[in-house]
Amino acid sequence: MPAQVAAPAHMFTQRFSATRRGARLARYLAVQQLDVWGFPYGGEVSDAVAAVVGELAANAVTHGRVPGRDFELRLAKLPGSGRSGTLRIEVADARTERRPPGPEALVPPPSDSETGRGLMLVAALATRWTVVDRPSVGKIVRAELDLSDG
């Protein structure tokens, strides 16, 4: 019998305009969706996801923007018992030629730099993260947070 892959217990997918307003809306809707799934606004999981989605959406708008193309947010709560499991965050954009460094190549910016800390924040908050090719065109930055019953 072939191995079966567990389907997400919960899934949220939405496209947004590649604008600052779109990035803010992605962050807002992410925490609203988490609240529906039982992770209340202002809680540890909600705050971590808000920061990660905010950074990844801002990067998609700033560095991954292709005129006339949207970016996509996907949240998935992968199965576990109770409130445990994994929360997966994916932000996809249409730009192929500008890829952020992966986790193994991430270097802190100089201390006097005004930019370059977004992925450092993602690395600090997420259990793991990566950059993968998008099946159609572009890339997906995926971050996962392992959840516990506590």
N, C-alpha and C positions, 0 to 999 in steps of 0.2 A: 504494500500500500504506500503510495507516495506521501511524503511529508506535507503537512498542511501548514500554511502560514496564517497566523491569527490575524483577522481583520481588526482594524481600529475599533475600539468601543465607541468612540466619538470622533467626528470629523467636522471641520469647518474650513471652507475654502472660499476666498473672495478675491476678485481683481480690484485694483485701485489705480487711479490716475497717477502717473509718475511725477507727482508734485509734492510740495511740503504738506499741503492739505491732505493729500492721499496718504502720506506717511502717518500723519496725526490720526486720521480716521482708522487706519490699520491698527494702531496701538489701542485706540479706544475700543474698537470692536473686539479685539483679542481679549481684553480684560472683561468685557461684557459676556463674551462666550464662556470664559472660564468661570464666571459667576454662575452661569446656567449649569455648568458641569459640577458645581459644588466647591469651587475654589474662590472664596469670597474676595471682593474688591478690597485691597489694602492688606491682604494676607501675604505670607512669604512667597507662595507660588505665584500669585497674581503680580506682585511687585517685580519678581525676577523675570517673568514673562513679559511684562510691560517694558522693562528695560531692554531685553533682548530684541523684542519685536521693534521697539523704537529705533534701536541702533541698526538693525538689519534693513528696516524700511527706509531709514534715512540714507543708508549706503546705496540701496537700490535706486533711490531718487537722485542722489548726488553723483554716484559713480557708474550706475548701471542703466541710466536712462537712455532710451532710444526714442527720438521724437515720434509721437503717434502710437507708442506702445505702452501698455500698462505693466505694473508689476503685480505679482500674486502672492498672497499670504495663505498658507495652509497650516492649520493646527490639527494635531491628531493625538488623542489620549489612547495610547496602546494598552492592551489589557494587563491587568495585575489584580491581585485580590484587594478588596476594599478600596482605599484611596491610593494604593501602591500601583506601580506600573511606570510608564514612561510618557512624558509629554514631548511630542516632537513639534518643532517650529520650523517651517520652511518658508523662505522668501526667495522668489524666483524673478529674475529680470531677463530682458532680451539681449543684453550686451554680452558678446562672446569674447571680444578682444581685450577687455579689461577685467581680469580676475583678481580677487583679493588673495593674499597669501593664505595658504592652508595653515592649520594649527602648528605643524612642524616648522614652518618658515616665518611665523609671527615674531616680529622684533619690536620691542617698545620704542616709541618715538623719542627723540631728544627731549630733555626736560623743559626746554623753552618752546617746544612746538605747540601750536594751538590746535592741531588736529592729530589724528592717527591713533586715538585711544579706544575707538568704538569696538573693534574686534577684541581688544584686550579685556574690555568689560564683558563681552560675550563669552570669552574663554574663562573668565572668573566665575560667571554665573551658571554656565551650562556644564553638565556632566561631561559632554563631548560635543564637538562640532566639526563640520567639514564643508568643503566646497565641491560640488559635483556638477557634471554637465546636465543641462536641461534637455529632455528628449527632443523637443522641437528645435529651439534655438536659445542660446543664452546659458545661464548658470543658475544653480540653486545653492543658497547657503542654508545648511541644515544644522540646527542646534537641538540637543536633547537634554531634558532634565529628568533624572530618575526621581520618582516620587516614592514616599514611604507612608506608611499608615500613621506615623507620628507627626 
